[in-house]
Every structure is written in structure tokens, then in C-alpha cells.
């Protein structure tokens, strides 16, 4: 080998050595969005776990900044010896076109989660251990749930992670995520997961009513207000959509009174939202067939984004324009954006739905909810129930603030903030019950506390909370809401004089518990904490 060749070989070896070190470092830098957050997929979607340092979306900047500041407060207190636990709020924080929870809805969830953290650390529910709140993104369609769940499991010991809350909508991927966390000894609290067949996992509870409960409330309302009418059920049969499939079956069973009056449901029409190039056509065909039936009530078992397409096609039908249709549906309607709600209300079709919660569902003086809790969710005007009434604090950091003061300009009638708040507060409640019992505070002990909360219920915004052995909440109060387009100059008027549509509370239905295979009669339903004289 000549000297020149030897030098070339030596230079090449050095270059290769440098590249061997530099390329992985460069790739790691390129794939990194922030500490604990990495890029995934061809689109470079940022997924993973953050302490509030990373926002995922500009709409979340304010609430993430507040979460980060509160976590820094916990860190300082822990340096002084204060015990703490970490609780994660996990959902899709980068929703795409096919996701049912838009950015607006997710923002409200984060606001509710932060409120629960702040109450637990420094306001009316302050105590020990303190709460460090992590925010976890599983990606659009929860396609990266395995990565994010793995990140969370890795934080069990070093960051004292005891529970994961939120958990997203009722889908197969989210169900798999809960199952993995359960196997790893992490407590889980679902905020908006309603599919009836997601249950009976170790350390799992939900604060939302099940689809069976929503179906019962919807059926009871329709039988009472739409007596004599028969119903057409429209169902999304996409395999991934556990929400739709269980909602359809539960409603059919409840509305026909356990099958004793099958003629009440004329027929079930199906579409498949997983067929991206066909589901809109399928919904248009179904709406076109409605004129051929003599009934005017439709139960829509599908996501909110599919509901708007169905309403559009029904409003544009070429026949029977004089017919007045009523569409009843489930809680996913709360995930519609303000513009989508306005569009749905403009169609001239009466739209009713069972919500998860609503700030106006509790009357003043109701014993079914903590007055201090519901105070945070009301827009203001009165201080009844205020946790600081008569003793305004000079320390601004210790003075409780309503959500409307923390995040002005946001309407939270969708109930998402209430459910996220309740999910995080349930995990906090479990951790503190374990601490009071003198046992180690970890995911397994926190999950174990969920089953013994009857005498020590969680003061949730959706009502006082306790849980059945299968993880479902006891005695849920469910609001029946109507989409209403507010008149010009009214309370729902939008920016620049534009009208807007808002959910209007029609009725609150208290779902009774089952006795064996049947429910108690409706008159036996008593909102938790209330007796007959107080109703």
C-alpha cells in the first residue's frame, strides 16, 4: 500500500468513526421535541410525557404554563421534605381529522385537570401528598399509546407515578392502554370513556356514566316526552368505535324495556366510519330513506363529527320537507367545536343528547354536589359556596379562582373540564386515603382505595363520586341537553354579532342502580346525598 493510499484509508476510517458517533446524536436531536417528548411517524408527530414544559399545541400554552409553575412549586416543597405523588393526564393532544376530541375540547380537559391539581395543592382541598401533574400524549388516533404508556411506566419509581387519568375516548387502543397500565400496577381513572364493556380491570374506575346509563337516561326522556313515537337507530359499526357499538345496543335494550316492546325500535341502520371514502355516502342514503318511515325520532349512535354530516344530509333531503325530526344522541356531541354546534343547530332539526356533565345541572342548595366544587365551574355573579367567602386571602396565590377567571373567554358548557377535574381529583383522593391508612402510596394501593370510597366520596363537579366493584360510578346524574341557536343579542351571541349555538339544559336524569338484572323504578332514584324531601 502506498503512502497516499494509507493516508486515504486513515482519513476514511476517521470519517466513519465520526459519523458513527454523530449520526445517532443528530438523529436523536432531530427526533426530540422536548424532554420526554419525541417525534413519531412520517409527519413527525410529537408524543410522550411532559411536566408542562412542552405544549403540543399553541392553544394549550396558557394552561401548560400554569401546570409547569405548579409542578415547580411541588418540587420546591419536596426539597423541604413534603411528600408528593405524580399523576398523569393522558389523551390525544395532537388530534387529527379522524379524532373525536378536537383541540378545543382537549384544552378544556387540561384546564379541569389543572384546577384539580391547584385545589389539591394550595386551595380548598390542600393536603399531603402534594400532586405533580404530568401530561401525556398518545398521538392522533392513540396510535402511539404503547410508546407513551411505556414512558409512564418508567416513571413509577423515580417520579412516584401512582395514577394515569383521562385516557381518551372509548376505542380499542385506549382500552389496550388501560389494560397495560393495570397489569403494571398503575391506577387508572377514565374521564370520558363511556363504553359499557370497558370495565373490571384492576385499579380502574371511571367518573363518566356508562353508555348503559346514558341509554337509560335517553330512553326514559324519550318515553316520557315523545310517547307514542317509534325510533330509528343509526349506528356506526366501525370495529374500533366501542362507544358507538355499545351505545346502540344499550339504547335498544333500554328503550324497548328489555325487549318487551320490540316494535318501538323500527329498524337499525348502519354506516361504517372506518371507510373513509364511503361513510358520508352511507349517511346520506340513510337520511334519504327517513321519509319512507312514519316515525320522526332518530337515535344516533355515532361520534359527534359524524352526527354533523348526518344532520346536514337530513336537512337537505329532497322529500317530506314538512316533517319535523328529533335526533337524540350520546355524549360525544360535547366534542363538537363551537362552529360545528352552530352548524348543527342551524339545520332546523331538534337535537338532544345525554351529556357527561354541565355547570347548570346542579340547583342551588343541592346536596348532590359540593357547593365549593361547583363554585369553580360557574361563571360568577354570586359567592354562594365559595371556598373563601368572608375570608378573602391577601396572598393571591392562595386565593381560589374560578375557571372563568383563570381562563377568561372560554365557554366550558361541554363538560370536559368537569370530567377531567373529577378524574384527577379521584386519583388524588385515592392517594390521600392510602397515605392516611399508613400504607405505602403507590399505584396498587391507590387503585385499591377506589373500592372503599362509599363513606368518603370524591367531591366531584359531576356529583359526589363512589364506585362499583367493576369500576363504574354509582348513582350518576346525567344532563339531557338540547342544541339551541341563541337569538341575536342573547347570552349566546358570538363575536362580531354572529349567533352561536350552545347546549341548553333540558332535564337532569338520575340513573338508579340495578337490582340483579333490572333497575329500580325511576321514582326510587335518589341523587347521592339527597333524600326525597330535599329533591
Secondary structure, 3 states (H helix, E strand, C coil): CCHHHHHHHHHHHHHHHHHHHHHHHHHHHHHEEECCEEEECCCCEEEEEECCCCCCCHHHHHHHHHHHHHHHHHHHHHHCCCCEEEEEEEECCCCCCCCCCCHHHHHHHHHHHHHHHHHHHCCCCCCCCEEEEEEEECCHHHCCHHHHHHHHHCCCCCCCEEEEEECCCCEHHHHHHHHHHHHCCCEEEECCCCCCCCCCCCCEEECCCCHHHHHHHHHHHHHHHCCCCCEEEEEECCCCEHHHHHHHHHHHHHHCCCCCCHHHEEEEEEECCCCCCCHHHHHHHHHHHHHHCCCCEEEEECCHHHHHHHHHHHHCCCCCCCCCCEEEECHHHHHCCHHHHHHHHHCCCEEEEECCCCCCCCCCCCCCCCHHHHHCCCCCCCCCCCCCCCCCCCCHHHCCCCHHHHCCCCCCCCCHHHHHHHHHHHHHHHHHHHHHCCCCCCHHHHHHHHHHCCCCCEEECCEEECECCCCCECCCEEEEEEEEECCCCCCCCCHHHCCCEEEEEEEEEECCCEECCEECCHHHCCCCCCCHHHC
